[in-house]
Amino acid sequence: MTSEKPNPSRTARRRRASIGPVSDLESHLPAEWWRDIFDSLYLKTDGDVVEDEENARLEVDRLIAAAGMEPGDHILDLCCGQGRHLLEFARRGHDGLTGVDRSRYLIRLARKRAKSAGADITFREGDARAVRIGESSQDYVLILGNSFGYFASQSDDARLLTGAARALKASGTLVLDLVDGDWMRAHFEPRSWEWIDQNHFVCRERSLSEDGRRLISREVIVHDERGVIADQFYAERLYSPAELQTLLEEAGFREVRQMGGFEALSERGQDLGMMGHRAIVTARAPKKTARAGVSGRAKPLDVAVIMGDPRLPDKVKRGGQFNEEDFATIQKLKDSLETLDGYRFRYLDNHATLEKDLRAAPPDLALNLCDEGFNNDAFMELHVPALLETLDIPYTGAGPVCLGICYDKSLVRAAAAALDVPTPSETYVRPHDRSATLPTSFPAILKPNYGDSSFGITSQAVVNNKMELVDYLEKLWRDLGDQPILVQEYLTGAEYTVGLIGNPKTGLEPMTLLEVDYSKLDPSLPKILGYESKWDPDSPYWTEINYRASDAPEALRRDMAEYAARMFERLGCRDYARFDFRATADGQVRLLEANPNPGWCWDGKMNLMAELAGHSYADFLDSILRSAVSRYGIGVHAGAGSALA
């Protein structure tokens, strides 16, 4: 979503050739027309208004006059577009600025412009109905340029207001900039056309929806030589002043004030559409009461922490069983969880009685930390969330389908290919397939197709010729049994980890980008994070490898965060996930692994990323819990922001 609109906006229904005459515009309107429409073409058709610096200056003047923003105030611009208003605030000495927009194109452009201007502004891609930002953290929330009213359902507009109210401090102010719906209903132009530059012109048709509450528009964009280059439909809900006041008051806002009577400047001076006859509306945040814990309930949230079973063998762990390091890690977990307010924790680690224990006393929420798998069988990791779903118990982290897919590395690779996420070149070798065509490019690295925890990936997994490759293939089949093996190109560039907290509908929060430091490792050893680095304290891979906050270029950071977010959503990750990347020798990153329900330990990558950003282990654990609470809508304050926000 975006804010700078001279017209109601545009739609994903964009075609190279026109669909011809249309008698009913509403029947051609996609429900979510706003998802893909805001791109470079939008900036061309509407550039006379939204790419005009004088308009930005005048509009910020009006905003400050209406709402009184001052430098030092925290300002959140929902549907910020390419950031023109926030950039103007920054030019005036404001900091604490955050912009959120659904358009990846516009957010990238906003970041580029902020960097060029030396402006410290945080721009995030996300849905304005489910923005992930700290509760009661903002002095002002802005929804500008007719961005309020895009959705097919008015309930989504109410949801957007609820999220804005949650983000505002008790003394905060909501500011809307939108057209007077009553005026627009009576004065819209049914048809218009205008030249937008020397080569392009746009023809527009408009009509009211069947219920008279939305203005439906069609826009046909024509190049004088190439013909029709876009044919698209979009819409805006038309709120009268009285309807808007009622909607705001139902969301708990107070002291609603409406100041109208301005329109945008336009060098073309032709069809202003929705940017004519606009109003600024301000409203005080709803009254807020102190919370009684994360759930907003009088009693703490009952959380059952589900863990591996120390009574059973575990072939992945050192010595094939739980050892002193594991018990020390579990104690640190318990100590940190007990510092969190609003929860009551109990621990379930006896898998023989797990189902009976859950049936006897179902918790409000299960904190699923059983990455060992049911009965400490990694192939049965998905069985734990499947059991919880059977018992209708809410739980943190990924579901069984996601865990099943991600256990198969070749399926993750296929999903990445479908999403244009780059991966290493790879050969899939079926069990004991001696006729397989093996790679001839070396060095290469061998990995079991199934599993996690780097089981089967040792220093010997990096091979330099065909003989070494065949020898290690045979070793893996002897050790692991009949399972496919992946032979990948061995990447020699920097290795990164992207951690994400949250969910697609409520916003994904990237953590500090982590980079592996191999500088102290013996140069004769291959630079990999294999089994030894996780499970063998006597190995140089354990003692000589370190991690640091990455200083990778901003463009590379953005690419990896974007790739990770795409994979998170497509794979069905929930609440938290980790994505590992490695660069080629010339710096091109490739996705190595997707890790739903990644390691939760105090010395794991996820907590290390939290610590690098100044957060405690307890904060990291709390962020997982809050993400699940928000996703399930548990309690009055289910939308509470991440502890890491």
C-alpha positions as CSV (number, residue, x, y, z in Angstrom):
1,M,0.0,0.0,0.0
2,T,1.0,3.6,-0.5
3,S,-0.1,7.0,0.3
4,E,0.6,9.4,-2.6
5,K,-2.6,9.2,-4.7
6,P,-4.1,11.8,-7.0
7,N,-6.7,9.2,-7.9
8,P,-8.1,6.3,-5.9
9,S,-5.1,4.1,-6.9
10,R,-4.5,1.3,-9.3
11,T,-4.7,-2.4,-9.7
12,A,-2.9,-5.6,-10.4
13,R,-5.2,-6.1,-13.4
14,R,-2.7,-4.6,-15.8
15,R,-2.5,-5.7,-19.5
16,R,-0.5,-5.1,-22.5
17,A,-3.7,-4.6,-24.6
18,S,-6.9,-3.1,-23.6
19,I,-9.8,-5.3,-22.7
20,G,-12.1,-3.0,-24.7
21,P,-15.4,-1.4,-23.6
22,V,-16.6,-2.3,-20.1
23,S,-20.1,-1.7,-19.0
24,D,-19.6,-2.5,-15.3
25,L,-16.3,-1.3,-13.8
26,E,-16.9,-3.0,-10.4
27,S,-17.1,-6.5,-11.9
28,H,-13.5,-6.1,-13.2
29,L,-12.1,-4.9,-9.9
30,P,-9.7,-7.3,-8.1
31,A,-10.4,-7.6,-4.4
32,E,-6.7,-6.8,-3.6
33,W,-6.0,-4.4,-6.5
34,W,-3.4,-2.5,-4.4
35,R,-1.0,-5.4,-4.1
36,D,1.1,-4.9,-7.2
37,I,0.1,-1.6,-8.7
38,F,2.4,0.8,-7.1
39,D,5.5,0.8,-9.2
40,S,7.4,3.0,-11.6
41,L,4.3,3.4,-13.8
42,Y,2.4,4.8,-10.8
43,L,5.1,7.4,-10.3
44,K,4.8,8.4,-14.0
45,T,1.0,8.7,-14.1
46,D,0.8,10.5,-10.7
47,G,4.1,12.1,-10.7
48,D,2.7,15.7,-11.2
49,V,1.5,15.4,-7.6
50,V,3.5,12.7,-5.8
51,E,6.9,13.5,-7.2
52,D,6.6,17.2,-6.6
53,E,8.8,18.5,-3.7
54,E,6.6,21.7,-3.3
55,N,3.6,19.5,-2.7
56,A,5.5,17.6,0.0
57,R,6.6,20.8,1.7
58,L,3.1,22.3,1.7
59,E,1.5,19.1,2.9
60,V,4.0,18.8,5.8
61,D,3.3,22.4,6.6
62,R,-0.4,21.6,6.9
63,L,0.3,18.4,8.9
64,I,2.4,20.3,11.5
65,A,-0.2,23.1,11.7
66,A,-3.0,20.6,12.3
67,A,-1.2,18.2,14.6
68,G,1.9,20.0,16.0
69,M,4.7,17.5,15.3
70,E,8.0,18.6,16.7
71,P,11.6,17.3,16.2
72,G,12.1,14.3,18.6
73,D,8.6,13.0,18.1
74,H,8.3,9.4,16.9
75,I,6.3,9.4,13.7
76,L,5.0,6.3,11.8
77,D,3.8,6.8,8.3
78,L,1.6,3.9,7.2
79,C,1.3,3.5,3.5
80,C,4.4,5.8,3.1
81,G,5.0,5.1,-0.6
82,Q,8.4,6.4,-1.7
83,G,8.7,8.3,1.6
84,R,8.2,11.8,0.4
85,H,6.6,13.1,3.6
86,L,9.1,11.4,5.9
87,L,12.0,12.8,3.8
88,E,10.5,16.3,4.2
89,F,10.2,15.8,8.0
90,A,13.9,14.6,8.0
91,R,14.9,17.8,6.1
92,R,13.3,19.8,8.9
93,G,15.4,18.1,11.6
94,H,13.0,15.3,12.7
95,D,14.2,11.9,13.7
96,G,12.4,8.8,15.0
97,L,10.8,8.3,11.6
98,T,9.4,5.0,10.3
99,G,7.6,4.3,7.1
100,V,5.7,1.1,6.2
101,D,4.3,0.3,2.7
102,R,3.1,-2.9,0.9
103,S,5.0,-1.9,-2.3
104,R,8.5,-3.4,-2.5
105,Y,9.3,-1.1,-5.4
106,L,8.4,2.1,-3.4
107,I,10.1,0.9,-0.2
108,R,13.3,0.2,-2.1
109,L,13.1,3.7,-3.7
110,A,12.4,5.3,-0.3
111,R,15.5,3.6,1.2
112,K,17.7,4.7,-1.7
113,R,16.5,8.3,-1.4
114,A,16.9,8.4,2.3
115,K,20.5,7.1,2.0
116,S,21.3,9.7,-0.7
117,A,19.9,12.4,1.5
118,G,21.7,11.2,4.6
119,A,18.4,10.8,6.4
120,D,18.0,8.3,9.3
121,I,14.6,6.9,8.4
122,T,13.5,3.3,8.9
123,F,11.5,2.0,5.9
124,R,9.8,-1.4,6.1
125,E,7.8,-3.5,3.6
126,G,4.5,-4.6,5.2
127,D,0.8,-4.6,5.3
128,A,-0.6,-1.6,7.1
129,R,-3.4,-3.7,8.6
130,A,-0.9,-5.7,10.5
131,V,2.1,-3.5,11.0
132,R,4.7,-4.9,13.5
133,I,5.9,-2.1,15.7
134,G,6.3,-1.6,19.4
135,E,3.1,-1.1,21.3
136,S,2.6,2.5,22.6
137,S,5.8,3.5,20.8
138,Q,4.7,6.3,18.5
139,D,3.7,10.0,19.1
140,Y,2.0,10.2,15.6
141,V,0.6,7.7,13.1
142,L,0.0,9.2,9.7
143,I,-2.2,7.7,6.9
144,L,-1.9,10.2,4.0
145,G,-2.7,10.8,0.4
146,N,-6.0,8.9,0.3
147,S,-4.4,5.6,1.4
148,F,-7.3,5.1,3.9
149,G,-10.1,3.3,2.2
150,Y,-8.4,0.9,-0.3
151,F,-9.9,-2.4,1.1
152,A,-12.9,-4.2,-0.1
153,S,-14.3,-4.6,3.4
154,Q,-14.8,-1.7,5.8
155,S,-13.8,-4.1,8.6
156,D,-10.2,-4.0,7.2
157,D,-10.3,-0.2,7.5
158,A,-11.3,-0.7,11.2
159,R,-8.5,-3.2,11.6
160,L,-6.0,-0.6,10.3
161,L,-7.3,1.9,12.8
162,T,-7.0,-0.7,15.6
163,G,-3.3,-1.3,14.7
164,A,-2.6,2.5,14.6
165,A,-4.2,2.9,18.1
166,R,-2.0,0.1,19.4
167,A,1.1,1.7,18.1
168,L,0.3,5.2,19.5
169,K,1.3,6.3,23.0
170,A,-1.6,7.3,25.3
171,S,-1.0,10.9,24.4
172,G,-0.5,10.2,20.6
173,T,-2.3,11.5,17.6
174,L,-3.6,9.8,14.5
175,V,-3.5,12.0,11.3
176,L,-5.5,11.2,8.2
177,D,-5.3,13.0,4.8
178,L,-8.2,11.9,2.6
179,V,-10.9,13.2,0.2
180,D,-14.3,14.3,1.5
181,G,-16.4,11.4,0.4
182,D,-19.7,13.3,0.1
183,W,-18.1,15.9,-2.1
184,M,-16.4,13.3,-4.4
185,R,-19.6,11.3,-4.8
186,A,-21.3,14.4,-6.3
187,H,-18.3,15.8,-8.3
188,F,-16.2,12.9,-9.7
189,E,-15.5,13.0,-13.4
190,P,-17.0,10.0,-15.2
191,R,-14.4,10.3,-18.0
192,S,-11.2,12.2,-18.5
193,W,-7.9,11.9,-20.4
194,E,-4.6,13.8,-20.1
195,W,-1.0,13.7,-21.5
196,I,1.4,12.8,-18.7
197,D,4.6,13.4,-20.7
198,Q,5.6,13.8,-24.3
199,N,4.9,10.1,-25.1
200,H,2.2,8.9,-22.7
201,F,-1.4,9.7,-22.1
202,V,-3.9,8.2,-19.7
203,C,-7.7,7.7,-20.1
204,R,-9.8,7.3,-17.0
205,E,-13.4,6.1,-16.4
206,R,-15.1,6.3,-13.0
207,S,-18.4,5.0,-11.6
208,L,-19.8,4.4,-8.1
209,S,-20.1,0.9,-6.8
210,E,-23.5,-0.7,-6.6
211,D,-23.9,0.3,-2.9
212,G,-22.7,3.8,-3.7
213,R,-19.9,3.7,-1.1
214,R,-16.8,3.2,-3.3
215,L,-15.6,5.0,-6.4
216,I,-14.4,2.5,-8.9
217,S,-11.9,3.7,-11.5
218,R,-10.4,2.3,-14.7
219,E,-7.1,3.7,-16.1
220,V,-5.9,2.9,-19.6
221,I,-2.3,4.1,-20.2
222,V,-1.2,4.6,-23.8
223,H,2.2,5.1,-25.4
224,D,2.1,7.1,-28.6
225,E,4.1,4.5,-30.5
226,R,3.6,1.2,-28.5
227,G,-0.1,1.6,-27.9
228,V,-1.8,0.4,-24.7
229,I,0.7,-0.5,-22.0
230,A,-1.6,-0.8,-19.0
231,D,-5.3,-1.3,-18.4
232,Q,-6.1,-1.4,-14.7
233,F,-8.9,-1.0,-12.2
234,Y,-8.8,0.4,-8.7
235,A,-11.1,1.8,-6.0
236,E,-11.5,4.0,-2.9
237,R,-14.1,3.9,-0.2
238,L,-15.8,7.3,0.1
239,Y,-16.2,8.3,3.8
240,S,-18.4,11.2,4.6
241,P,-17.2,13.3,7.6
242,A,-19.9,11.8,9.8
243,E,-19.1,8.2,8.8
244,L,-15.4,8.8,9.4
245,Q,-16.0,10.2,12.8
246,T,-18.2,7.3,13.7
247,L,-15.5,4.8,12.5
248,L,-12.8,6.5,14.5
249,E,-14.9,6.7,17.7
250,E,-15.8,3.0,17.4
251,A,-12.1,2.3,17.3
252,G,-11.7,4.2,20.6
253,F,-10.2,7.5,19.2
254,R,-11.1,10.7,20.9
255,E,-11.3,14.4,20.0
256,V,-11.8,13.9,16.3
257,R,-11.2,17.1,14.3
258,Q,-11.6,17.7,10.6
259,M,-9.9,20.5,8.7
260,G,-10.7,20.6,5.0
261,G,-10.3,22.8,2.0
262,F,-7.1,22.0,0.1
263,E,-5.9,20.3,-3.0
264,A,-2.6,19.3,-4.5
265,L,-0.6,21.5,-6.8
266,S,-0.2,20.0,-10.3
267,E,2.0,21.3,-13.2
268,R,-0.3,19.5,-15.6
269,G,-3.4,21.1,-13.9
270,Q,-5.8,18.6,-15.4
271,D,-7.3,15.5,-13.7
272,L,-6.6,15.7,-9.9
273,G,-9.1,13.0,-9.1
274,M,-9.0,12.1,-5.4
275,M,-6.3,14.7,-4.6
276,G,-8.9,17.4,-5.0
277,H,-11.0,18.7,-2.1
278,R,-9.1,16.9,0.7
279,A,-9.3,17.1,4.4
280,I,-6.9,16.6,7.3
281,V,-8.5,14.7,10.2
282,T,-6.8,14.3,13.6
283,A,-7.8,12.2,16.5
284,R,-6.4,11.5,19.9
285,A,-5.3,7.9,20.8
286,P,-7.8,5.8,22.8
287,K,-7.4,5.7,26.5
288,K,-5.0,3.0,27.6
289,T,-4.9,1.0,30.8
290,A,-2.0,-0.9,32.2
291,R,-1.7,-4.4,31.1
292,A,-1.8,-7.4,33.4
293,G,0.7,-9.4,31.5
294,V,1.1,-10.2,27.8
295,S,-2.4,-11.6,27.4
296,G,-4.1,-8.6,29.1
297,R,-5.8,-11.0,31.5
298,A,-5.9,-10.9,35.3
299,K,-4.0,-14.2,35.6
300,P,-0.8,-15.2,33.8
301,L,-0.9,-17.1,30.5
302,D,-0.4,-20.8,31.2
303,V,2.4,-22.0,28.9
304,A,3.5,-25.6,28.5
305,V,7.2,-25.8,27.3
306,I,7.6,-28.9,25.3
307,M,11.1,-30.2,25.0
308,G,13.2,-33.3,24.0
309,D,13.1,-36.3,26.3
310,P,16.3,-36.7,28.4
311,R,15.4,-40.2,29.3
312,L,15.8,-41.4,25.7
313,P,18.8,-41.7,23.4
314,D,19.5,-39.0,20.9
315,K,21.9,-40.0,18.1
316,V,22.5,-36.3,17.1
317,K,23.9,-35.3,20.5
318,R,27.4,-35.9,21.7
319,G,27.7,-39.4,23.1
320,G,24.2,-40.2,21.7
321,Q,22.4,-38.8,24.7
322,F,21.6,-35.7,26.7
323,N,24.8,-34.6,28.5
324,E,25.8,-31.9,31.0
325,E,26.0,-29.2,28.3
326,D,22.3,-29.9,27.4
327,F,21.1,-29.8,31.0
328,A,23.0,-26.5,31.6
329,T,21.3,-25.1,28.4
330,I,17.9,-26.2,29.7
331,Q,18.5,-24.5,33.0
332,K,19.5,-21.2,31.3
333,L,16.3,-21.4,29.4
334,K,14.2,-21.9,32.5
335,D,16.0,-19.1,34.4
336,S,15.3,-16.7,31.5
337,L,11.7,-17.7,31.0
338,E,11.0,-17.2,34.7
339,T,12.0,-13.5,34.4
340,L,9.1,-12.8,32.0
341,D,6.0,-11.2,33.3
342,G,2.5,-12.4,32.4
343,Y,3.3,-16.1,32.0
344,R,3.3,-19.2,34.1
345,F,5.6,-21.9,32.7
346,R,5.5,-25.7,33.1
347,Y,7.8,-28.1,31.4
348,L,6.8,-31.3,29.6
349,D,9.7,-33.6,28.5
350,N,8.4,-37.1,29.1
351,H,7.3,-38.2,25.6
352,A,5.8,-41.4,26.9
353,T,3.1,-39.4,28.8
354,L,3.1,-36.3,26.6
355,E,-0.3,-36.7,25.1
356,K,-1.9,-37.8,28.4
357,D,-0.3,-34.8,30.2
358,L,-1.6,-32.3,27.5
359,R,-5.1,-33.8,27.6
360,A,-5.2,-33.7,31.4
361,A,-4.3,-30.0,31.6
362,P,-4.4,-28.2,28.2
363,P,-2.3,-25.0,28.4
364,D,-3.3,-21.6,27.0
365,L,-0.2,-21.9,24.7
366,A,2.5,-24.5,24.1
367,L,6.1,-23.2,23.6
368,N,7.3,-25.9,21.3
369,L,11.0,-26.2,21.8
370,C,11.2,-29.9,20.9
371,D,13.5,-29.6,17.9
372,E,14.9,-33.1,18.8
373,G,11.6,-34.5,17.5
374,F,9.1,-36.8,19.1
375,N,11.0,-39.6,21.0
376,N,14.1,-37.6,20.0
377,D,13.7,-38.8,16.4
378,A,14.5,-35.9,14.1
379,F,12.3,-37.4,11.4
380,M,9.4,-37.0,13.8
381,E,9.8,-33.3,14.6
382,L,6.6,-32.6,12.8
383,H,4.7,-35.0,15.0
384,V,4.8,-32.7,18.0
385,P,2.9,-29.8,16.4
386,A,0.6,-32.4,14.7
387,L,-0.3,-33.7,18.2
388,L,-0.9,-30.1,19.4
389,E,-3.2,-29.5,16.5
390,T,-5.1,-32.7,17.2
391,L,-5.6,-31.5,20.7
392,D,-6.6,-28.0,19.6
393,I,-3.8,-26.4,21.6
394,P,-2.2,-23.2,20.3
395,Y,1.6,-23.4,19.9
396,T,4.6,-21.4,18.9
397,G,6.5,-22.0,15.7
398,A,6.0,-23.8,12.4
399,G,3.3,-26.4,11.7
400,P,3.8,-30.0,10.6
401,V,3.5,-29.2,6.9
402,C,6.2,-26.6,7.0
403,L,8.5,-28.8,9.1
404,G,8.0,-31.7,6.7
405,I,8.8,-29.6,3.6
406,C,11.9,-28.0,5.2
407,Y,13.2,-31.4,6.3
408,D,13.6,-32.1,2.6
409,K,16.4,-29.8,1.3
410,S,15.5,-30.5,-2.4
411,L,11.9,-29.3,-1.8
412,V,13.2,-26.1,-0.2
413,R,15.4,-25.6,-3.3
414,A,12.4,-26.0,-5.6
415,A,10.4,-23.5,-3.6
416,A,13.4,-21.1,-3.8
417,A,13.6,-21.5,-7.6
418,A,9.9,-20.7,-7.9
419,L,10.4,-17.5,-5.9
420,D,13.6,-16.4,-7.8
421,V,15.7,-16.9,-4.7
422,P,19.2,-18.0,-5.9
423,T,20.6,-21.3,-4.7
424,P,23.9,-23.2,-5.3
425,S,24.1,-25.5,-8.3
426,E,23.2,-29.0,-7.1
427,T,22.9,-32.6,-8.1
428,Y,20.4,-35.0,-6.5
429,V,21.8,-38.5,-6.1
430,R,19.3,-41.2,-5.3
431,P,20.3,-43.9,-2.8
432,H,23.0,-46.2,-4.2
433,D,22.5,-44.9,-7.7
434,R,25.8,-45.9,-9.2
435,S,24.7,-44.8,-12.7
436,A,24.1,-41.2,-11.6
437,T,25.8,-38.4,-13.5
438,L,28.1,-36.9,-10.9
439,P,29.4,-33.4,-11.0
440,T,32.8,-32.8,-12.5
441,S,33.3,-29.3,-11.1
442,F,35.2,-29.2,-7.8
443,P,35.4,-28.4,-4.9
444,A,31.9,-29.7,-4.0
445,I,30.1,-30.4,-0.7
446,L,27.9,-33.4,0.0
447,K,24.9,-33.2,2.3
448,P,22.1,-35.6,3.3
449,N,18.9,-34.5,1.6
450,Y,16.9,-35.1,4.8
451,G,17.7,-33.8,8.3
452,D,19.1,-30.9,10.2
453,S,21.7,-30.2,12.9
454,S,24.4,-30.7,10.2
455,F,24.2,-34.4,10.7
456,G,26.4,-36.1,8.1
457,I,28.2,-32.8,7.1
458,T,31.8,-33.0,8.4
459,S,35.1,-31.5,7.2
460,Q,35.3,-34.6,4.9
461,A,32.1,-33.5,3.2
462,V,34.0,-31.0,1.1
463,V,35.6,-33.0,-1.8
464,N,38.1,-32.0,-4.4
465,N,37.9,-34.7,-7.0
466,K,35.6,-37.6,-8.2
467,M,37.3,-40.2,-6.1
468,E,36.8,-38.3,-2.9
469,L,33.2,-37.6,-3.9
470,V,32.4,-41.3,-4.4
471,D,34.2,-42.3,-1.2
472,Y,32.1,-39.8,0.9
473,L,28.9,-40.8,-0.9
474,E,29.5,-44.4,0.2
475,K,30.3,-43.3,3.7
476,L,27.1,-41.3,4.0
477,W,25.1,-44.3,2.8
478,R,26.8,-46.6,5.2
479,D,26.2,-44.2,8.1
480,L,22.8,-42.9,7.3
481,G,21.1,-45.7,5.3
482,D,19.2,-45.3,2.1
483,Q,18.6,-41.6,1.6
484,P,19.3,-39.2,-1.2
485,I,22.5,-37.1,-1.1
486,L,22.9,-33.6,-2.5
487,V,26.1,-32.7,-4.2
488,Q,26.4,-28.9,-4.2
489,E,28.9,-26.4,-5.5
490,Y,31.2,-25.4,-2.6
491,L,30.8,-21.6,-2.1
492,T,33.9,-19.8,-0.8
493,G,32.5,-16.3,-0.1
494,A,31.1,-14.8,3.1
495,E,28.5,-16.8,5.1
496,Y,25.5,-14.9,6.5
497,T,22.4,-15.7,8.6
498,V,19.1,-13.8,8.4
499,G,16.8,-14.2,11.4
500,L,13.1,-13.2,11.2
501,I,10.7,-12.7,14.0
502,G,6.9,-12.4,13.5
503,N,4.5,-13.4,10.8
504,P,3.5,-12.2,7.4
505,K,0.1,-10.9,8.5
506,T,1.5,-9.0,11.5
507,G,4.9,-8.0,10.0
508,L,8.3,-9.7,9.9
509,E,11.1,-8.1,11.9
510,P,14.6,-8.9,10.6
511,M,17.2,-9.3,13.3
512,T,20.8,-8.1,13.1
513,L,22.5,-9.7,10.1
514,L,25.0,-12.3,11.3
515,E,28.3,-13.2,9.6
516,V,30.5,-16.2,10.3
517,D,34.1,-15.4,11.1
518,Y,36.4,-18.1,9.9
519,S,39.6,-16.0,10.2
520,K,41.0,-18.1,13.1
521,L,40.3,-21.5,11.5
522,D,43.3,-23.4,10.2
523,P,43.5,-22.5,6.4
524,S,43.9,-26.2,5.6
525,L,40.4,-26.9,6.9
526,P,37.3,-26.2,4.7
527,K,35.3,-23.2,5.9
528,I,32.0,-24.8,6.8
529,L,29.6,-24.9,9.7
530,G,29.3,-28.7,9.9
531,Y,28.5,-31.2,12.6
532,E,31.8,-30.6,14.5
533,S,30.9,-26.9,15.0
534,K,27.7,-27.8,16.8
535,W,28.4,-31.0,18.6
536,D,32.1,-31.5,19.2
537,P,33.7,-29.1,21.8
538,D,37.2,-30.5,21.1
539,S,37.0,-29.6,17.4
540,P,38.7,-26.5,16.0
541,Y,35.3,-25.9,14.3
542,W,33.9,-25.4,17.8
543,T,36.8,-23.4,19.3
544,E,38.0,-21.3,16.3
545,I,34.9,-20.2,14.6
546,N,33.2,-16.9,15.7
547,Y,30.3,-14.8,14.7
548,R,30.0,-11.0,14.2
549,A,27.5,-8.4,13.1
550,S,27.9,-8.2,9.4
551,D,29.1,-5.1,7.6
552,A,27.7,-6.3,4.3
553,P,26.6,-3.6,1.8
554,E,23.1,-2.3,2.3
555,A,21.9,-3.6,-1.1
556,L,23.1,-7.1,-0.2
557,R,21.4,-6.9,3.2
558,R,18.1,-5.9,1.6
559,D,18.3,-8.7,-1.0
560,M,18.9,-11.4,1.7
561,A,16.1,-10.0,3.9
562,E,13.7,-10.0,0.9
563,Y,14.7,-13.5,-0.1
564,A,14.2,-14.7,3.5
565,A,10.8,-13.0,3.8
566,R,9.6,-14.7,0.5
567,M,10.7,-18.1,1.8
568,F,9.2,-17.6,5.2
569,E,5.8,-16.9,3.7
570,R,5.9,-19.6,1.0
571,L,7.1,-22.3,3.3
572,G,4.6,-21.5,6.0
573,C,7.1,-20.6,8.7
574,R,5.5,-19.0,11.8
575,D,6.8,-16.7,14.6
576,Y,10.5,-17.1,13.9
577,A,12.8,-18.7,11.4
578,R,16.4,-18.6,10.2
579,F,17.8,-18.5,6.7
580,D,21.5,-19.2,5.9
581,F,23.2,-17.7,2.9
582,R,26.6,-18.0,1.4
583,A,28.3,-15.9,-1.3
584,T,30.1,-17.0,-4.3
585,A,33.7,-15.9,-4.8
586,D,32.4,-12.7,-6.6
587,G,29.9,-11.9,-3.8
588,Q,26.6,-13.2,-5.2
589,V,24.6,-14.8,-2.4
590,R,22.9,-18.2,-2.5
591,L,20.4,-19.7,-0.1
592,L,21.9,-22.6,1.8
593,E,19.1,-23.6,4.2
594,A,15.7,-22.6,5.6
595,N,15.3,-23.3,9.3
596,P,11.8,-23.1,10.7
597,N,11.8,-23.5,14.5
598,P,15.6,-22.8,14.6
599,G,17.8,-23.3,17.6
600,W,16.4,-21.6,20.6
601,C,19.5,-22.1,22.9
602,W,21.3,-19.2,24.6
603,D,24.4,-19.8,22.5
604,G,22.5,-20.3,19.2
605,K,22.6,-18.0,16.2
606,M,19.1,-16.5,16.9
607,N,19.9,-15.4,20.4
608,L,23.3,-14.1,19.3
609,M,21.6,-11.9,16.7
610,A,19.4,-10.6,19.5
611,E,22.4,-9.9,21.8
612,L,24.2,-8.0,19.0
613,A,21.2,-5.7,18.9
614,G,21.4,-5.2,22.7
615,H,18.6,-7.6,23.7
616,S,18.7,-10.3,26.4
617,Y,18.0,-14.0,26.0
618,A,14.7,-13.4,27.8
619,D,13.8,-10.8,25.2
620,F,14.4,-13.2,22.4
621,L,12.3,-15.9,24.0
622,D,9.6,-13.3,24.8
623,S,9.5,-12.3,21.1
624,I,8.7,-15.9,20.1
625,L,5.8,-16.0,22.6
626,R,4.5,-12.6,21.6
627,S,4.5,-13.5,17.9
628,A,2.4,-16.6,18.7
629,V,0.1,-14.7,21.0
630,S,-0.5,-12.1,18.3
631,R,-1.0,-14.7,15.6
632,Y,-3.7,-16.6,17.6
633,G,-5.3,-13.5,19.0
634,I,-4.9,-14.7,22.6
635,G,-6.1,-12.1,25.1
636,V,-7.1,-8.5,24.8
637,H,-3.6,-7.3,23.9
638,A,-2.9,-10.0,21.3
639,G,-1.3,-7.5,19.0
640,A,1.5,-6.6,21.4
641,G,4.7,-5.7,19.5
642,S,7.8,-7.9,19.5
643,A,10.1,-7.7,22.5
644,L,12.8,-7.1,19.9
645,A,10.9,-4.2,18.1
